[in-house]
Amino acid sequence: MTATTVRSGSLLEGLADACSGHSRSGALTIRTELVPSAGPGEPVAPATMAPAEGQRTGPRWQVERRWESPQADEPRTVVLIDQSQAQRQRIGEALEATADVTGMPRIVMDFSALHLPRHVRRRIGHVRWPHRTADVYVYDAMCGDVAFVQHPVGERLLAATAEEAEALFAWFPTAAAFGFWHSNLGKKRHMVRLAGSFQSEIVGWDPAVGDAPVVRKGLKGDLVNITSDSRIHRADKDDRLAGWEVADKGDRPSEMGMGQVLYSEGERQSLRPVSFRRITQTASLVFPQLRRLSVGRADPAQDAAARTLVAALVLHGHMGAFGAPFSLRSACALEPQATTIEIDGESIVVGADTETLVQDALARARSMGVPLDGWEREALVLTPNASLAELIEKTWPRSDGGE
């Protein structure tokens, strides 16, 4: 394995070669050793999974057995700390933060005209849409006075496939890398899907407690220490603001968070953070999958340049999200200790200025005539149609009774 320091220009050439139609490159792989910000071996909180249907065991970890290397004598226990879907979301958010510099396209769902609680975002950029171009809200969005499904950009995005991916490169490059699936059109409708070419996850090796999560014990306190023997009647169990009164029969005060509430009671169960021998992150951009994407103009040079732009953007987003200390959730702050980046086993060193890499890839794609009308422009703003707006407002009714 040869270690070489790669500047933006030569790295761009390496990505372009891997993205060309004649290439036999397999993957760009990023491997990182991580340590908890509190120090090596300190406990961190893995992602928790919902109980399987029919089970009442509370939250759980995703526990697996994996081979650490081909030379290992036996597989080891690992716990998934952050899964690929969440990693893609974090990368998207990092890309959104630098969109003004890179020129990345932006499509925004604007709910600011609706009455929403403070914790719900009023404007949601497309990198945060959980299903990307196939997100359910896309079908119920308006672009000005035109339904987005009938707008030129919306029509192109919803019709995009691997063979006709021009709209993805032009307006939604993260969907070109992370994939999508139009799963909401009905069982009898043809549902286009595109497998993602980028995967990433963080796992902890050899949890100190084995493969059995430990439930957090203890009580959530109450300043007044309201007795649990009392009962209350609520006008609406799903709306804390709808009103309630003391009653002879009904719910316990703990159902509204009053009184001493057990951490480990029913759905309130939470798991203790756990110490790991080692924590690693592995990410890969699989070139054979990325090379399936075509602008759709039978021009190999355009195809290669468009794919290269997507690859550069993903690498930039990954470094922005995970190239410095980061926090995944409460009690799960991690810091990178050592990172190796390889293309087909050849190590490369990527500098901190990955914004320039994206800008160079963008200039290259433009020079090749790749349609990039969504880049380096103001955000395209969408709003909910009347039906979606009504549904959202029914979900979050005004407590003051206003219209």
N, C-alpha and C positions, 0 to 999 in steps of 0.2 A: 504494500500500500504506500503510495507516494503522497507526502504532505506538501502542498503548495499554497502560497499566499495568492489569492485571486482578487484582483482589483475589479471594479464594477464592469469595466469594458470586457475583460476576458471572461468574467463570470457570465455576462450576458451572452457571449459567444458560446459558452458551454451549455447554457440553457437552450439557446437557439438550435444548437446541433442536436440536443436530446429531443427537441420538439419537432424536428423535421421529419418528413414522411419516410425518409430512408434510414432513420436512426434505429439502432437496436438497443438503446439505453433502457435500463429497467426502472430505476427510481432515484430520486433525490431523497436521502434519508438524514434525519436530524435526530441525534441521540444526546440526551442531557442527563447528567447526574444532578439530583436536587437534594437540598437539605432543608429542614424546617427553619424558618427565620429565627425561632427561639433557640436553635442549636441542634447539632446532629443527635438523632435518637429521640428528640422531644416528640410528644404525641401530636398527631394531626388528625383531622376529621375527614374520613373518606366520604364519597358520595353514598347516600343511602337509597335503597330501592324499596318500592312499595311491596307489601306482602303479595304473594301470588294469590290469584283468585281462589276463594274458598278457605284460605289460611287466615289465622288470627294471631300471628306471631309477632306483629309489629314490624317496624322497619328492619332492614337487613343490609348487609354489604353484598357486593358481587365478588365472590371468592372463587379463585381458579387455581389450577396446578399448571405450571409452565416449566419448560426447559430453559435454563438460563443460557446454555450454550450447547452445541452438539457434543462437547466433551464431558458434559455433566453426568454424574452417576445416577441421578434421579431428579425428577421434577420438584419444584419448590412451590410453596403456597404464596400466592400474590393476591392482593386486594385492589380492586379498581378504585383509584382516588378521583379521577376525572375522566369521563368517557368522551368519545370522539365527537358526539353531537355538541356537548358543552364546549369542547376545545374549539370547534368551528365557530361557535357563537362568540367566544372570547377574541378570536382572530378577527372576526368581522367588526367587533367593536373597536379594536385597535386600528383597523383600516379606516373606520369612520372618523377617528380622531385626527387622521392625517390627510383626509380627503382634499382639503384645500391646497395641500402641497403636491400631492400626487396627481390630482385631477380626476380621481376615481368617480365614476357616475354615482349620482344619488337620486333615489326615488323615495319620497317621504309620504307616509300615511298621516294625515293631519286630522286629529280628533278635537282640536281646540275649541270648536264651536259647540261641543257637547258639554253637558254638566257631568264631570267625572271627579272621583275622589283624588286627593292630592298625590297618592302614590302611583296612580296610573299615568303613564306617559301621554302627553298630548300630541307629540310628533314622534313617529317611530320610523327611523331610517330603514331602508330595505335590507341592510346587513343584519338586522335584528329579527326579520320575519322568520318564524320557525320553519316554514316550508318553502322559503325563498320564492322563486317565480310561481310556484304552485300554491302559494298561501291562499287560504280560503277567502280572505278579505279582498284579494285582487279581483275576484269575480263580482264583488259588490262595491267597487270603488268608482268614483267619478274623477275625471280629469277636466276641470272646468265644468262645462255643461254637457260633456260627452261621457258616456259610460266607458270606463277604461278598457273593457273587452272590445270596444269598437274604435278606440283611439289607435292611431298608427303604431305607437310604441307598444301598447297593450296587446294588440293583435299579433305583432311580431313576437313578443315574448311568449305568449301562450301557444304559439305555433312552433316554437323552437324545438329542434331535435338535435341529436349529435351530428347528423349529416347537414343540417341547416341551422347552424348555431350563431349566425351573424348577430342576431339580437342580443344573445348572451354576452358576446364580446363587447358589443356597443353599449349595453345598458346594465347588465347584471353579471359581471365577470366572476363574482363569488359563486354564483349558481353553476357556472362552467366548471369550477373546481370542486365544489362541494356536492353537486348533484341536486336533483329534485324529483318529485313524483306527483303527478296530478291524480291524487287518490280520491278526490271528492266529486267526481263527475257522474257518479252512479255506476252500479255494477255492470250495466249493459253498454257502457260507453268505453271507447278506446282510451286508455290512460297512459299517456306518454311518461316515461321515466328515464332519468339519466343517472347512472351510477357515479358517485363522486370519485375523483382521482386522488383526493387528499384525505389521509387518516392521521389521527394523533390521539394519544392517550397517556395518562400518568398512572403508574401502578406502584404500590408499596410491596416490597419483598419481605417475607418472613415476619408477619405481624407478631408482636410479643405475646398476644393472647391466642395464638393459633388461628383457626378459622371460625371461631365462635365470637361474635360481637358481644360486648359487655353493655348492658342497659344502664343508663345513668340513673342513679338512685338519689332520692332526696325530695324536698318539697319546695314549691314556689310559695314564698311567704305572702302575707297579707298584713298591711299596717294596722288594720282594725281587728283582724283575726275573726272574721265572720264565721259563725258556726255552720258546720255542714249538715246539722240536723234540720235546718229550716228548708222550706220548699218555696219555689217561685213559679208563677205562671207567666209565660211570655206571649205577647200578642203575635209575634212572628219569630220563630226560632232562628231564622236566617238573617234577621235584621236586629242588631243590638239597639238601634235607635227607635224601634217601633214601640217600645214601652213594655213594662212588666210590673207585677205586683206580688206581694207576699201571699201565699196560698197554703191551704192545708195539704194539697197534693200537687205534684208537679216535679220540676227539675230541681236538682241541687244547685246551690249558688256557684259551685265549682264549674257548672256548665257555661257560666259567663265569666269565669276566671276569678271569682271571688272566693275567699277563704284559702285554706291550705290545699294546694293542688299537687298531687304526686306527679313527678317527672315521668314515672314509668306506668302511668295509668292509661290503658286502652290506646287510643290513637295518639295520645300525648307522649308516648314513649320516644325517647331519644337515646342515641348511642354515644358512649364515651369515645373521645379521641384515642388513638392507639399509636404506640411506638413501632417503627419499622427498622429493620436492619439497613435497608437501602431503599431509596425512592428514585425512580427513573421515568423519563419521558421519552417516547419514541414517536416520531412523526415521519410520514413518507408521502411524497408526491409521485404517483405511479405514472410514468410516461406512456406506457402502452394505452392506458385508459384516456389520458389527456390527448394522445394522438388520434383518438377516434373523432374528436371534434373538428369540424370543418366550417369555414366561413360559408361554404356552399357555392363558390364561384369557380370551382375547378382550377384553382391557382395554388399550387403547393407552397409558393413563397408567402402568400398571404396567410395560409393556414398555419405555417410554422411561426410567423411573426405574431399572429393572434394568440397562439398557445404560449409563446414565450412571454407575452405580456401577462397572461394569467399566472404563469409560474412565478414571475418576478413579484407579482402582487401578493401571492400566497406567502412567499418567502419573507417579504417585507412585513406582512401581517403577523406571521409567526414570531419574528424577532421583536416586533413591537409589543406583542402580548406576553412573551415569555423570555425575552432576552435580558430582563432585569428582575429583581424581586417582585413577586406578584402574590395576590391573595385570591383564592378560589371561593372561600366561604369562611364563616366564623370558625376559628381554630384550625385554619388550613392556609397558612402563609408559607410560601416556599421561595427558595433562592437558587438560581442555577450556579453550579460549581464548575462544571466542565461540559463543554458542548463540542461534539464532532459533527460536521456536515460533510456528506459524501455524495458523489454521483458515481454510481456503479463501482463503489469501493475505493474511489480516489478521493482523499480528503481535501477539502477546500476550507479556506478561512474567509468568512464573510464579514466585512467591516460593518460599523454601526450605521453607515450612510446608505441604507437600503432604499431610501426615498429616491436617490439618484438612479439606482438600478431600475426602479419603476419608470422614472421619467425617460431614461434611455430606451427602455423597451417600448414605451409609448411612442417616442419619436421614430423608432425603427418600424413599428407597425403602421404609423401614418405614412412613412415614406414608401411602404409597400402597397399603399392603397386600401388598407383594411378599414371598413366602415366603423367609425368610432364616434358617432354623433352624440353619444351620451357623456363623453369625457370632456373635462375642462369647461363645464357650463354650470349654470345654476341648477339647483335641485328641481326635479319634476315633482310637483305636489299633487297628491291625491286626497280625496275626501270621501267619507262613507255616503252611499246613496240613502234615500229616505228610509228604506226598510231596515238597513243595517243600523242607521242612526236610532231608529225607534227601538230596535232590539237592545242596543247598548244602553239607552236611557231607561229601559225597563229593568235592566240588570242593576243599574245604579240609580235608583229613584232618588229624587231630591228629598232630603229630610224636612225641608221647610215647606213642602207642598207646592213650590213654585213650578211654573211651566218652563 
